[in-house]
């Protein structure tokens, strides 16, 4: 099933106020059948409102959402997985997953044997074999999230909508479930829209990332394109770490921390600076360098405070150079990006 979002607007006006904001401001987006798209943005960017409009839980003020039916699977529902699971606490894992099948009209309701077959198949798919008789309060957060996803999949939805599905989980479980969700999607290939504010999650899981800001789409594209070729200053600064660099005689440029060369002399034609912080995070070394002239961030007034430059490199290379706090080094951008838009 493909999804076509055509010039959708949604305006919210808080009670008692004369004016409000456009939560969704003229969004146009095509989501191909079988694609996993991540709606990514900060709080208030409109991503959850757009998801709820796709689900039919909110009504757009104008515009429309078209979900093209698959002729071989007509009248299939939309599956929605909430951030906080919304499981039935008085039901077992088995009955939670079976719920959507049991409440179908009698003429469309599967037999008990077919329901059992489908539920057991899904328990295997979401790696919860052996837990069918447990209740939600007997499960970990990651297991409850898998039950919620299995329940949504049980009705064989045409579209699967995920609203911050891993937001309440700790970092390790989130990483595990991201990998699992990506593998699951490759197996079932249902059109999926994932809402998240987690950049790493969106870049790792999605076929395509849609970056939203103030109700509008800033950029949509493959995860590597979003990271390597940001279309606007907002995208460059929202996706990953970045230095805003003021280059002599030119407009400000944006430089990723891993795209800065560090040397012990000026062989690369860089600018001098001093390492004021250095720490290792696994295989990566992260440095903070106070420059003399390479990174005067933003377009501030004369004499504005110079922001330190963030640099990342392989830990082994940093050790090879014997980098340490207080060491004088030279820094040089290997790649810069500039935009016509002003600094934000």
Phi and psi in degrees as a GROMACS rama.xvg file:
@    title "Ramachandran Plot"
@    xaxis  label "Phi"
@    yaxis  label "Psi"
@TYPE xy
-97.2821  158.176  UNK-2
-123.871  130.263  UNK-3
-119.497  117.209  UNK-4
-106.945  118.869  UNK-5
-120.346  107.592  UNK-6
47.0256  53.1541  UNK-7
-87.2475  132.039  UNK-8
-124.631  143.673  UNK-9
-144.959  120.456  UNK-10
-110.309  133.09  UNK-11
-116.15  130.995  UNK-12
-121.363  112.322  UNK-13
-57.2781  145.106  UNK-14
-58.2212  132.089  UNK-15
85.9552  -0.51764  UNK-16
-108.918  149.566  UNK-17
-77.7947  -24.4086  UNK-18
-136.456  166.465  UNK-19
-140.892  -151.544  UNK-20
-135.705  156.6  UNK-21
-85.6958  105.828  UNK-22
-68.6059  -35.5307  UNK-23
-128.085  122.855  UNK-24
-123.267  78.5788  UNK-25
72.5693  48.7332  UNK-26
-84.9323  131.797  UNK-27
-124.496  127.154  UNK-28
-158.102  135.278  UNK-29
-110.425  127.868  UNK-30
-115.567  118.322  UNK-31
-74.5317  156.419  UNK-32
-60.4364  130.291  UNK-33
81.6512  2.45505  UNK-34
-85.866  146.195  UNK-35
-108.271  110.49  UNK-36
-111.685  132.707  UNK-37
-102.875  125.876  UNK-38
-91.6038  113.722  UNK-39
-120.118  135.663  UNK-40
175.07  168.348  UNK-41
-72.7065  172.163  UNK-42
-57.8854  136.052  UNK-43
84.8827  6.36825  UNK-44
-81.1381  -12.5774  UNK-45
101.433  0.808886  UNK-46
-66.5553  -43.1879  UNK-47
-70.6294  -37.9907  UNK-48
-60.8596  -42.5284  UNK-49
-63.1247  -41.4695  UNK-50
-61.4571  -42.0996  UNK-51
-67.7649  -31.0011  UNK-52
-68.3058  -42.0841  UNK-53
-60.0678  -39.3931  UNK-54
-74.8323  -16.2213  UNK-55
86.4904  8.98657  UNK-56
-84.4664  -17.2662  UNK-57
-128.675  151.359  UNK-58
-106.489  127.655  UNK-59
-68.3241  145.011  UNK-60
-69.5958  -34.0075  UNK-61
-156.707  166.5  UNK-62
87.1319  -177.928  UNK-63
-151.872  160.157  UNK-64
-120.36  124.176  UNK-65
-113.525  123.555  UNK-66
-107.745  110.019  UNK-67
-76.7681  123.497  UNK-68
-74.8319  146.773  UNK-69
-84.6805  122.255  UNK-70
-59.711  -25.3371  UNK-71
-84.2515  -12.3617  UNK-72
-139.192  67.322  UNK-73
-71.4839  156.029  UNK-74
59.6944  30.9464  UNK-75
-80.1605  143.118  UNK-76
-78.6538  173.422  UNK-77
-101.289  128.847  UNK-78
-93.868  135.35  UNK-79
-126.507  126.467  UNK-80
-115.294  119.004  UNK-81
-85.5876  162.199  UNK-82
-62.2467  -38.6979  UNK-83
-104.588  31.5846  UNK-84
71.0998  -50.4539  UNK-85
55.7796  40.8207  UNK-86
-78.2349  155.456  UNK-87
-82.5235  112.888  UNK-88
-67.1732  -27.1073  UNK-89
-86.8993  -0.410157  UNK-90
-109.066  147.721  UNK-91
-69.8992  168.796  UNK-92
-55.4933  -45.097  UNK-93
-57.7762  -49.1906  UNK-94
-71.3836  -31.373  UNK-95
-60.2526  -46.5057  UNK-96
-68.4663  -35.8993  UNK-97
-77.9717  -12.3247  UNK-98
-53.2791  -50.0851  UNK-99
-62.6953  -27.118  UNK-100
-80.1067  -37.4141  UNK-101
-70.5361  -28.6988  UNK-102
-90.7561  6.09623  UNK-103
-67.5097  154.066  UNK-104
-54.6452  149.808  UNK-105
-54.7367  -37.7273  UNK-106
-73.4812  -10.6783  UNK-107
-118.841  1.26008  UNK-108
-80.137  129.14  UNK-109
-67.0667  161.432  UNK-110
-69.2047  162.763  UNK-111
-58.4697  -37.5174  UNK-112
-65.6735  -39.5552  UNK-113
-70.395  -37.2293  UNK-114
-62.7807  -44.7977  UNK-115
-62.2211  -41.0333  UNK-116
-62.0455  -45.7913  UNK-117
-65.8035  -44.2343  UNK-118
-64.3361  -44.3781  UNK-119
-65.1398  -34.4453  UNK-120
-63.3968  -42.9685  UNK-121
-69.9424  -35.9826  UNK-122
-59.1116  -38.6994  UNK-123
-68.8193  -39.4822  UNK-124
-63.7874  -39.4181  UNK-125
-95.7294  12.198  UNK-126
61.6596  46.037  UNK-127
-124.824  28.0473  UNK-128
-55.0452  137.456  UNK-129
88.7025  -3.12923  UNK-130
-111.141  14.3025  UNK-131
-60.1857  -32.5979  UNK-132
-91.7058  -2.81877  UNK-133
-78.0795  161.723  UNK-134
-106.474  159.311  UNK-135
-52.1478  -36.9921  UNK-136
-72.7228  -4.8233  UNK-137
-99.4201  6.04436  UNK-138
-112.921  157.144  UNK-139
-75.6387  167.785  UNK-140
-59.2947  -42.954  UNK-141
-64.6311  -36.6979  UNK-142
-68.3585  -39.8693  UNK-143
-62.714  -37.9771  UNK-144
-64.8138  -36.4899  UNK-145
-68.3853  -35.8773  UNK-146
-63.8839  -43.0276  UNK-147
-60.6796  -40.3223  UNK-148
-69.2235  -40.543  UNK-149
-62.8861  -38.6313  UNK-150
-62.316  -40.2567  UNK-151
-67.4795  -35.4894  UNK-152
-77.1286  -20.7639  UNK-153
-59.8102  -33.396  UNK-154
-86.8724  9.15557  UNK-155
51.0719  62.876  UNK-156
-67.9345  153.716  UNK-157
-77.1193  -29.9222  UNK-158
-138.417  137.75  UNK-159
-114.035  123.887  UNK-160
-115.321  126.522  UNK-161
-120.968  116.466  UNK-162
-102.72  99.5158  UNK-163
45.3974  55.4103  UNK-164
-64.844  -22.6899  UNK-165
-112.719  12.2252  UNK-166
-64.0673  -27.7957  UNK-167
-93.0328  7.16973  UNK-168
-104.227  158.206  UNK-169
-74.5722  166.228  UNK-170
-60.2217  -41.8022  UNK-171
-65.0153  -44.5479  UNK-172
-65.8316  -37.5577  UNK-173
-60.4936  -43.5201  UNK-174
-62.7047  -42.4535  UNK-175
-62.692  -43.4901  UNK-176
-72.3067  -29.6369  UNK-177
-61.9454  -47.7453  UNK-178
-61.6322  -42.7305  UNK-179
-65.1085  -42.9342  UNK-180
-63.0524  -40.4104  UNK-181
-62.586  -43.494  UNK-182
-66.2962  -40.3987  UNK-183
-62.0983  -43.0993  UNK-184
-63.6999  -36.7968  UNK-185
-64.3327  -29.2572  UNK-186
-79.0141  -41.78  UNK-187
-99.7194  -23.8521  UNK-188
50.7237  44.8718  UNK-189
-91.7521  141.849  UNK-190
-58.6601  122.969  UNK-191
-130.757  135.466  UNK-192
-121.162  120.993  UNK-193
-112.313  124.448  UNK-194
-96.4889  130.332  UNK-195
-155.407  152.959  UNK-196
-104.46  0.120938  UNK-197
-89.7142  110.152  UNK-198
-62.3709  -44.4566  UNK-199
-60.4748  -41.312  UNK-200
-60.8091  -47.5607  UNK-201
-64.0033  -45.123  UNK-202
-67.1047  -32.1399  UNK-203
-81.3554  -35.8203  UNK-204
-94.2992  -38.9488  UNK-205
-82.6986  150.185  UNK-206
-73.4955  -34.4521  UNK-207
-146.071  140.589  UNK-208
-111.081  132.999  UNK-209
-113.99  111.111  UNK-210
-90.0814  122.689  UNK-211
-113.219  150.172  UNK-212
-155.39  126.087  UNK-213
52.2404  40.5657  UNK-214
82.4052  0.133058  UNK-215
-120.212  159.543  UNK-216
-86.6427  118.588  UNK-217
-80.4073  -39.7438  UNK-218
-165.404  144.133  UNK-219
-132.158  134.061  UNK-220
177.137  -179.723  UNK-221
-61.1189  144.529  UNK-222
-50.1099  -41.2722  UNK-223
-68.03  -33.8151  UNK-224
-68.0582  -41.0474  UNK-225
-60.088  -41.9079  UNK-226
-76.6915  -45.0109  UNK-227
-84.0759  -27.1325  UNK-228
-132.184  62.8631  UNK-229
-61.4214  140.275  UNK-230
-86.2758  -21.4488  UNK-231
-139.783  161.384  UNK-232
-57.581  -36.8813  UNK-233
-59.4303  -46.8593  UNK-234
-63.5525  -43.0595  UNK-235
-59.5108  -38.4545  UNK-236
-86.7661  -26.1198  UNK-237
-80.9172  -34.8624  UNK-238
-92.5792  103.238  UNK-239
76.3858  177.247  UNK-240
-81.0631  149.703  UNK-241
-154.412  148.148  UNK-242
-103.132  132.602  UNK-243
-93.2839  114.808  UNK-244
-112.167  131.322  UNK-245
-98.5072  111.231  UNK-246
-95.0998  147.301  UNK-247
-57.4454  122.823  UNK-248
72.6611  9.25433  UNK-249
-133.61  167.497  UNK-250
-67.092  158.678  UNK-251
-55.9481  149.868  UNK-252
-128.086  157.441  UNK-253
-110.566  130.16  UNK-254
-132.123  127.348  UNK-255
-71.899  147.635  UNK-256
-57.2599  -33.5228  UNK-257
-81.2612  -2.6425  UNK-258
-103.78  23.7395  UNK-259
-115.862  126.309  UNK-260
-85.4006  134.205  UNK-261
-118.7  130.537  UNK-262
-138.294  167.644  UNK-263
-90.7373  -0.472011  UNK-264
-148.268  -171.816  UNK-265
-96.6509  30.6579  UNK-266
-62.8873  -26.5938  UNK-267
-96.5521  9.26567  UNK-268
71.8592  25.2393  UNK-269
-82.9738  -168.517  UNK-270
-113.24  147.766  UNK-271
-78.3692  154.326  UNK-272
-164.725  177.159  UNK-273
-125.747  134.619  UNK-274
-73.5506  118.618  UNK-275
-104.877  -12.3555  UNK-276
-155.883  145.948  UNK-277
-152.728  126.416  UNK-278
-143.941  152.632  UNK-279
-103.598  134.773  UNK-280
-126.21  93.3942  UNK-281
64.1499  -127.14  UNK-282
-82.8097  0.273647  UNK-283
-111.158  138.853  UNK-284
-106.253  132.064  UNK-285
-115.389  127.103  UNK-286
-117.745  148.692  UNK-287
-120.67  121.927  UNK-288
-122.667  128.381  UNK-289
-87.4384  112.768  UNK-290
-88.6893  160.664  UNK-291
-86.1355  -27.7731  UNK-292
-162.889  -3.07531  UNK-293
-82.2164  -22.8799  UNK-294
-138.493  67.2138  UNK-295
-84.084  97.4967  UNK-296
-69.9065  139.137  UNK-297
74.7228  -176.336  UNK-298
-112.931  58.4985  UNK-299
-82.6434  177.242  UNK-300
-70.3371  166.516  UNK-301
-58.6379  132.451  UNK-302
84.7011  6.4208  UNK-303
-61.976  152.027  UNK-304
-62.0214  134.933  UNK-305
-82.215  127.454  UNK-306
-80.8556  142.457  UNK-307
-63.7045  156.027  UNK-308
-96.3598  131.506  UNK-309
-92.5698  131.07  UNK-310
-131.621  138.015  UNK-311
-126.941  144.73  UNK-312
-155.689  171.621  UNK-313
-63.4887  137.418  UNK-314
-59.4079  -40.1627  UNK-315
-64.8929  -37.5634  UNK-316
-67.557  -39.8028  UNK-317
-62.0007  -39.0989  UNK-318
-69.4522  -35.5129  UNK-319
-62.1431  -38.7568  UNK-320
-78.5493  -9.56428  UNK-321
59.1157  43.8754  UNK-322
-70.7001  144.251  UNK-323
-158.009  161.317  UNK-324
-59.4342  138.459  UNK-325
89.2286  -8.1593  UNK-326
-77.8803  137.371  UNK-327
-84.8515  129.645  UNK-328
-136.516  173.219  UNK-329
-118.425  136.257  UNK-330
-120.019  143.174  UNK-331
-147.211  123.568  UNK-332
-65.4053  129.864  UNK-333
-84.6508  -23.003  UNK-334
-154.588  136.473  UNK-335
-129.478  158.376  UNK-336
-128.76  139.265  UNK-337
-125.393  157.45  UNK-338
-134.196  153.4  UNK-339
-74.0486  -26.7443  UNK-340
-70.3776  153.384  UNK-341
-70.9927  163.252  UNK-342
-64.8829  139.006  UNK-343
